[in-house]
Amino acid sequence: QPPDVVDDCSAELFELRCLLDDARDAISEESGQSRFKTCTRCGQKFDEYTKGGCKNHRTYYMGGTILEGRWVCCRQQARDSPGCNSCDHIDVTRVFTQDPSYGTWTWVPS
């Protein structure tokens, strides 16, 4: 009985990925803009073509005056703590905003 043939295409995928990265670098150079941006949520450098890699909070931050403050979704106490929900990186300015009708806080945009 002949052995099973395994078609490992990882070398081909690596080569294609390198070509794609080179093309993106060339586009960035021609446009005069940096290819990598800094995420305003986590501080990491990211490529706008890559999805995922960051985290945010699904809900709101509560407390901080009489009660010890915490994120309702994951109970982390620091208002700038890493999130618990996977999401894409962002590069827009974020503001920690209070909802006066409930007294809760959240980052806008999340």
N, C-alpha and C positions, 0 to 999 in steps of 0.2 A: 504494500500500500504506500503511495507516494506521500511525502510530508506535506502539510498544509502550507500554502504559499501566503506569506504575509507581505502586503504591500505597504511598507512604511514610507509615508510621504512627508515626514517631518523636515527633511533637508530641503525639499522643494518648497514647503510652506515657509521655512525660515528665509529662503532666498527671495520669495515673493514679498514677505514682510519687510525685508531690507530694501527692496526696490520701492515699495510703497512709502517707507520712511524717508528714503532719499528724495522721492517726488514731493513729499510734504515739506521737507527742508528747502527744496528749490522754490516752491511756491511761497514760503515764508520769506526767503531772501528777496525774491522779486517784488513782493508786496511791501517789504520794509518793516514787517511786523514780526514780533517774536512768535515762534510756533507754540511755545509753552506759556501758559498763563498761571497765575497763582490763585488757588481756591480761597475765597474769602471765608469759607466755613471751616476748613481744616488746615489751611496754610501750605498744602502740598502743591507742587508744580504739576500741571496736567496738560494733556493734549486735547484740544476741543473735539477731536474726532473719536476719542476713546470714551466709552460709556462706563458708568459705575465708578467705584473706587472711593466713594465718600459716604458719609453717614449724616443723617439729620434726626431730629426728634419728631415723632408722629403727632404728638399732642402739645400741651402747653406747660409752662412753668408756673408753679403755684407756691405761695407763701413768701417767706423772706422777711417778714416783719415780726409778727407774734409767733408764727410757726416757722420751723426751719424750712427753707425753700428747697424744692425738688421738682424734677420733671415727672409728670404724672405717668408717662408711658414706661419709664424704666427706673425711676427713683434715684437717678443720679442727682447729686446736690449742687454741683457747680452749674451756673447758668450757661457757661461756655463749654460745658463738658462735651466729649464726642457723642454723637448721636447713637441711636439704637436701630435705626432704619436705613438700609442701603439705598443710596441715591447717586445721582451724577454730581460732579463738581460744578461750582458756579464761580463767576468772577465779578458779580455785581455787589455793590455795597449793601450790607445788611444792617438793620436797625432793630434793637431789642425793644419791642413795643408793648405797652400795657393796654389791655382791653378794660376800660373803666367800668363797664357794666358788670363784669365778673371779678375784677381784681387779679386776673391772670396775665401772664406775660408770654410772648413768643417772638421768635426772630422773623422779620419780614424782609425779603422772602425767606421761607424756611430753608 
